[in-house]
Amino acid sequence: MEKFRAWLEENMQGRYYLQESMKNHTSFHIGGPADIIVMPKDVEELRQLLAFIGDENIPLTIVGNGSNILVKDNGIRGVVIKIGNALKKLECNGNVIVAGAGVSLAAVAIKAASFNLTGLEFAVGIPGSLGGAVFMNAGAYDGEMKNVVKSVTVMHIKDGSVKVVKGKNLDFGYRCSALQAMECIITEITLKLVPGKKEAIAEKMADFTNCRITKQPLDMPNAGSMFKRPPGHYAGTLIQDAGLKGYKVGGAQVSKKHAGFVVNVGNATANDVLQLIKDVQDRVYEYSGVYLEPEVRVLGE
Ligand SMILES: Cc1cc2nc3c(=O)[nH]c(=O)nc-3n(C[C@H](O)[C@H](O)[C@H](O)COP(=O)(O)OP(=O)(O)OC[C@H]3O[C@@H](n4cnc5c(N)ncnc54)[C@H](O)[C@@H]3O)c2cc1C
């Protein structure tokens, strides 16, 4: 680790932090410290980092914009690579958009709209990076990433090798993709959209934004829908029907505005959230016989 720190000091000054609280890197504002968090500026720096981390056998965690993760209270050992602020390429040629994994999904949706391309309107209010959205197969309303991803460039974390995988080979499913088992970092994404009508695209985006503002607890730290939608049900409705709207454990609360969200009402710990998840799972199962599976990914120790 000492050798690695010396390398960081020499090569990545201002783009790495030691013992950095993950509260500063998650939309939940929850999480213990990462031993080291680094923010590579480009693909070449990412490759150098991976070579070092591999040689030194340092544990590695990847985060995008931190909007779908719960980091445990003891934090993350080893190195966290944050892609959020790196890999910012964003180009549009005809109906194809090529973008870096660190570009915000909302920015890609807005770019598509500015070129009168339809297919990404659903993404306008999702606060993740494009890489995180592809990894999770993010979706909402009438769309999901699956429908627009043409191909993905990935860098293998073990040897830094790069390959391009076609979207149709990524086994996209509900909030999952083959990328989740691939031990790689998504660096670039090619999206294929369809020409549309400017007014219709703008209207759809405004409707979806309005829907989020009126229904979701956007004024409080959260990580989006806490649970996956169980087949034939809505998680929020099941939780509400089980009488759990507003249910609290420490600083974590089932949102009073939308029971599918868990919000941090002040200094919630990851333990509070994990206990709340378990209580909700037990009570909803008792009440309806449906087992709720978390959508948010739990990282750290
Ligand atoms: C208010 C709010 C509303 C939301 N609404 C929606 C919604 O409507 N639909 C929806 O699907 N989600 C929603 N989310 C959840 C979240 O925004 C999405 O899942 C988003 O796509 C996650 O992207 P991220 O960059 O924040 O990923 P992170 O949370 O940082 O990471 C998520 C996972 O992706 C991995 N990952 C991230 N980037 C990369 C990369 N470049 N290479 C390899 N692995 C990577 C991480 O290791 C982690 O396992 C919402 C969240 C919030 C806070």
The ligand as an ORCA input file, in Angstrom:
! r2SCAN-3c Opt
* xyz 0 1
  C     -33.785     10.042     -6.607
  C     -33.350      8.802     -7.350
  C     -34.150      8.313     -8.377
  C     -33.768      7.146     -9.069
  N     -34.580      6.705    -10.067
  C     -34.225      5.587    -10.738
  C     -35.065      5.077    -11.794
  O     -36.095      5.633    -12.121
  N     -34.667      3.948    -12.418
  C     -33.512      3.275    -12.087
  O     -33.208      2.256    -12.710
  N     -32.711      3.743    -11.099
  C     -33.025      4.869    -10.423
  N     -32.214      5.336     -9.419
  C     -30.989      4.561     -9.053
  C     -29.713      4.988     -9.771
  O     -29.722      6.365    -10.090
  C     -29.456      4.166    -11.034
  O     -29.367      2.783    -10.768
  C     -28.155      4.616    -11.709
  O     -28.103      4.056    -12.984
  C     -26.891      4.214    -10.933
  O     -25.787      4.870    -11.515
  P     -24.539      5.358    -10.632
  O     -23.534      5.925    -11.567
  O     -24.988      6.250     -9.540
  O     -24.047      3.974    -10.083
  P     -23.490      3.625     -8.605
  O     -24.611      3.762     -7.633
  O     -22.252      4.393     -8.332
  O     -23.136      2.110     -8.798
  C     -24.138      1.138     -9.019
  C     -23.427     -0.169     -9.415
  O     -22.835      0.011    -10.699
  C     -21.431     -0.285    -10.661
  N     -20.782      0.660    -11.588
  C     -20.993      1.994    -11.670
  N     -20.270      2.507    -12.675
  C     -19.580      1.497    -13.232
  C     -18.636      1.397    -14.312
  N     -18.268      2.451    -15.045
  N     -18.117      0.172    -14.597
  C     -18.472     -0.926    -13.873
  N     -19.341     -0.886    -12.844
  C     -19.896      0.314    -12.528
  C     -21.014     -0.105     -9.203
  O     -19.923     -0.947     -8.878
  C     -22.294     -0.527     -8.462
  O     -22.319     -1.934     -8.259
  C     -32.564      6.487     -8.721
  C     -31.761      6.989     -7.687
  C     -32.149      8.138     -7.001
  C     -31.268      8.659     -5.902
*
